[in-house]
Amino acid sequence: MHWIDTIDLAYYTLRISMGKRKRERRPEMWVTTTDLPTTASHPFYARLNQLLAEHHFDDFVEGQCRSSDPIGVD
């Protein structure tokens, strides 16, 4: 009998895997944007936004750009 015939083939052919430890599940991390802290805006940009709103700048720009949209796209 040859020495290779005495080797346990199951030892070399069976897949052996490491077990996984059961751990406590962490709670889902979900933060809504309203819960995030806000920083104080610079006075320049606060005043700029106020002026743009008073003069309906957003409506003007949207009106100027709308004509380039394909038909059916809002």
Beta strands, then each sheet from edge to edge (+ up, - down):
end
